[in-house]
């Protein structure tokens, strides 16, 4: 993550727009999380419900000009906005090679922060994805610069549908249907065995946490619970990075898997979860999770 600022002091937040050079670099130190408990530093009033990510300390570097950034990227980059701009690994590494920390690397772990960026620069072909493709796909490639609705559709195409194929549900006599009618609404996916719903899957850009009392922070879980109750089946929430499996009445979180660490054994657990009846609440104590991502 690169940030630009006219001053030489590390900014309190990422600054873009009028700055003409990159002066600081940092790395993400967490997955994005949803919170209303962090004060927002903004010129105008904005919602207290925001997505956040923890960063490593900002490292001052030899300035990288905006002109050079566009030259390496091969296009004019619009730096306006507050949600960040995705650049592929080869562009990031070219910028890293062009920079040097301005203070002792040992003092701020600059050597780690400036290490090469890894990851594939493009999205795989969904019908041919392997488990390695599913694990290695950077979530930042999904819907970069697009609306949340478009991002969710890409999570469906590049995460959910390849995941369902890799689970080999047909081995269990199961099929799946997208946009399954539930009353006047439609669930993103429903897994069926001989036409009967066995599990419902809701897809999100990022799953909001269950820790906040605010209704908005509960909305993903509540939506899944509504569909599961109507259909009498289990449920799953899937976002660009994680898979949450729920069962029981009311729905209780049984497993939580990170896509980038997914194993063949976990694929088997996901498949078994998706085709079992709701009243079977057996869980693996070593894999069971206790809560959704916490929000403030």
C-alpha positions in Angstrom: 0.0 0.0 0.0 1.5 3.3 -1.1 0.4 6.7 0.1 1.1 10.2 -1.1 1.4 13.4 0.9 2.8 16.9 0.3 4.4 17.0 3.7 7.2 14.9 5.1 5.3 13.8 8.2 3.4 10.5 8.3 -0.3 11.3 7.8 -3.0 10.1 10.2 -4.7 8.5 7.2 -4.0 7.8 3.5 -3.9 11.0 1.5 -4.4 11.2 -2.2 -5.7 13.6 -4.8 -3.5 16.7 -5.0 -0.2 15.1 -4.0 2.2 14.6 -6.8 4.5 11.9 -5.3 4.4 8.8 -3.1 6.3 9.5 0.1 5.2 6.6 2.3 4.6 2.8 2.0 2.9 0.3 4.4 1.4 -3.2 4.2 -2.0 -4.4 5.3 -1.7 -6.1 8.7 -5.3 -7.5 8.9 -8.3 -8.5 6.8 -10.9 -5.7 6.4 -13.3 -5.5 9.3 -16.6 -3.7 9.8 -16.9 -1.3 12.7 -18.9 1.7 14.0 -16.6 2.2 17.0 -13.7 4.0 15.2 -13.7 7.7 14.8 -13.8 8.7 11.2 -11.4 11.5 10.1 -13.3 13.2 7.3 -14.0 16.7 6.1 -17.7 16.1 5.9 -20.1 14.0 7.9 -20.1 10.3 7.0 -21.7 7.2 8.4 -20.0 5.7 11.5 -20.4 2.3 9.9 -17.2 1.8 7.9 -14.8 -0.9 6.6 -11.3 -0.6 8.2 -8.0 -2.4 7.8 -5.0 -2.3 10.1 -1.7 -1.2 8.6 2.0 -1.7 9.5 3.8 1.5 10.4 4.2 3.9 7.5 7.8 4.0 6.2 9.1 7.2 4.6 10.7 6.4 1.2 12.5 8.2 -1.5 9.7 10.0 -3.3 8.1 8.3 -6.3 6.6 10.8 -8.7 3.0 10.5 -10.0 4.4 10.5 -13.5 6.6 7.5 -12.8 3.6 5.7 -11.2 1.5 6.1 -14.3 4.5 5.2 -16.5 5.0 1.9 -14.7 1.2 1.2 -14.6 0.9 1.9 -18.3 -2.1 4.1 -17.7 -3.3 7.3 -16.2 -4.3 6.5 -12.6 -7.1 8.5 -10.9 -6.1 8.9 -7.3 -9.3 10.5 -6.1 -11.5 8.6 -3.6 -11.1 6.9 -0.2 -11.3 3.2 -1.0 -7.8 2.7 -2.4 -6.6 1.9 -5.9 -5.6 -1.6 -6.9 -2.3 -2.1 -8.7 -1.1 -5.5 -9.8 2.0 -7.2 -8.2 4.3 -6.4 -11.1 3.6 -2.7 -10.8 3.9 -2.7 -7.0 7.3 -4.5 -7.3 8.5 -2.0 -9.9 7.7 0.8 -7.4 9.4 -1.1 -4.6 12.5 -1.5 -6.6 12.5 2.2 -7.3 12.4 3.2 -3.6 14.7 3.2 -0.6 13.7 3.8 3.1 14.8 7.2 4.4 15.4 5.8 7.9 17.1 2.8 9.4 15.3 -0.4 8.2 15.9 -2.1 11.5 13.9 0.7 13.3 10.7 0.2 11.4 11.0 -3.2 9.8 11.2 -1.5 6.5 12.9 -4.5 5.0 9.8 -6.6 5.6 7.4 -3.8 4.4 9.4 -3.3 1.2 9.7 -7.1 0.4 8.4 -8.2 -3.0 4.6 -8.5 -3.5 3.5 -11.9 -4.5 0.2 -13.1 -6.2 -1.2 -13.6 -9.7 -1.9 -10.4 -11.7 -5.1 -11.6 -13.3 -8.2 -13.6 -12.5 -8.3 -17.4 -13.4 -10.9 -18.9 -15.7 -13.7 -19.9 -13.3 -14.8 -23.2 -15.0 -11.2 -24.5 -14.8 -10.2 -23.3 -11.4 -8.3 -25.7 -9.1 -8.0 -25.5 -5.4 -4.6 -23.8 -5.9 -6.3 -21.2 -8.1 -9.0 -20.6 -5.5 -6.4 -20.2 -2.7 -4.0 -18.0 -4.7 -6.5 -15.5 -6.2 -6.0 -12.0 -4.6 -9.4 -10.7 -3.3 -8.4 -7.2 -4.4 -8.8 -8.4 -8.0 -12.5 -9.1 -7.5 -14.5 -6.1 -8.8 -11.7 -3.6 -8.4 -13.2 -0.2 -8.8 -16.7 -1.6 -9.2 -20.0 -1.1 -7.2 -20.6 -3.5 -4.3 -23.3 -5.3 -6.4 -20.8 -6.0 -9.2 -18.2 -7.1 -6.6 -20.7 -9.6 -5.1 -21.3 -11.0 -8.6 -17.6 -11.5 -9.1 -17.4 -13.3 -5.7 -20.1 -15.6 -7.0 -18.3 -16.3 -10.3 -14.8 -16.6 -8.9 -15.3 -18.0 -5.4 -18.7 -19.5 -4.8 -19.3 -21.4 -8.1 -15.7 -22.8 -8.3 -16.0 -23.8 -4.6 -19.3 -25.7 -5.3 -17.7 -27.5 -8.2 -14.6 -28.4 -6.2 -16.9 -29.8 -3.4 -18.2 -32.2 -6.0 -21.7 -32.1 -4.7 -23.0 -34.5 -7.4 -21.2 -37.2 -5.5 -23.7 -36.6 -2.7 -26.6 -36.5 -5.2 -26.9 -32.8 -4.9 -27.3 -29.9 -7.3 -27.3 -26.1 -6.8 -29.5 -23.3 -8.1 -28.6 -19.6 -8.3 -31.3 -17.0 -7.4 -33.6 -19.4 -5.7 -37.1 -18.0 -4.9 -37.8 -17.7 -1.2 -41.2 -16.0 -0.9 -40.9 -12.6 -2.6 -37.1 -12.6 -2.3 -34.4 -14.7 -3.9 -31.5 -16.4 -2.1 -28.1 -16.2 -3.9 -27.7 -20.1 -4.0 -29.5 -23.1 -2.7 -28.1 -26.6 -2.6 -30.8 -29.3 -3.3 -31.0 -33.1 -3.0 -33.8 -34.6 -5.1 -35.4 -31.1 -5.3 -35.4 -30.5 -1.5 -33.3 -27.6 -0.1 -30.4 -28.7 2.1 -28.6 -25.5 2.5 -28.7 -21.8 1.5 -25.7 -19.7 0.6 -25.6 -15.9 0.8 -22.8 -14.1 -0.9 -21.2 -10.8 0.3 -18.3 -8.6 -0.6 -17.3 -8.8 3.0 -19.3 -10.5 5.8 -20.2 -8.0 8.5 -19.5 -9.0 12.1 -21.9 -10.3 14.7 -20.3 -8.4 17.7 -22.1 -5.1 17.3 -25.6 -4.5 18.6 -26.4 -2.3 15.6 -28.9 -3.8 13.2 -26.6 -3.1 10.2 -23.8 -5.1 11.6 -26.2 -8.1 12.1 -27.8 -7.8 8.6 -25.8 -10.5 6.9 -26.6 -13.1 9.6 -30.2 -12.0 9.8 -30.7 -12.3 6.1 -29.2 -15.8 6.0 -31.3 -16.8 9.1 -34.5 -15.7 7.3 -33.8 -17.8 4.3 -32.7 -20.8 6.3 -35.9 -20.7 8.5 -38.1 -20.4 5.4 -36.5 -23.3 3.7 -35.8 -25.4 6.8 -32.2 -25.9 6.0 -28.6 -25.1 6.9 -26.8 -21.9 5.8 -23.5 -20.5 4.7 -22.1 -17.0 4.3 -19.3 -16.6 1.7 -17.3 -13.5 0.9 -14.1 -12.8 -1.0 -11.9 -14.1 1.7 -13.8 -16.4 4.1 -16.5 -19.1 4.3 -18.8 -19.3 7.3 -21.0 -22.4 7.9 -24.1 -22.3 10.1 -26.6 -24.9 11.3 -29.1 -25.4 14.1 -32.1 -23.4 15.3 -31.4 -20.5 15.6 -28.4 -20.7 13.2 -25.1 -21.1 15.0 -21.7 -20.8 13.5 -20.1 -24.2 13.1 -17.0 -23.6 11.0 -15.1 -20.7 9.6 -12.5 -21.2 6.8 -10.1 -18.8 5.1 -10.1 -19.2 1.4 -6.3 -18.7 1.1 -5.7 -21.6 3.5 -8.4 -24.0 2.2 -7.5 -27.7 2.3 -8.9 -30.7 0.6 -10.2 -31.9 4.0 -12.0 -28.6 4.5 -13.6 -28.9 1.1 -15.0 -32.2 2.3 -16.3 -30.6 5.4 -18.0 -27.9 3.4 -19.6 -30.4 1.0 -20.9 -32.5 4.0 -22.3 -29.4 5.6 -24.1 -28.3 2.5 -26.0 -31.6 1.9 -26.9 -32.6 5.5 -30.3 -31.8 7.0 -30.7 -28.9 9.4 -31.4 -31.0 12.5 -27.9 -32.7 12.3 -25.8 -30.2 14.3 -22.7 -32.4 14.7 -19.6 -30.3 14.6 -15.9 -30.9 14.7 -14.5 -29.4 17.9 -11.1 -28.7 16.3 -12.6 -26.7 13.5 -15.7 -25.1 15.0 -15.6 -21.4 15.4 -17.5 -19.3 18.1 -18.3 -16.0 16.4 -18.4 -14.0 13.3 -15.7 -11.3 12.8 -16.1 -8.8 15.7 -17.2 -5.3 15.0 -16.8 -2.4 17.4 
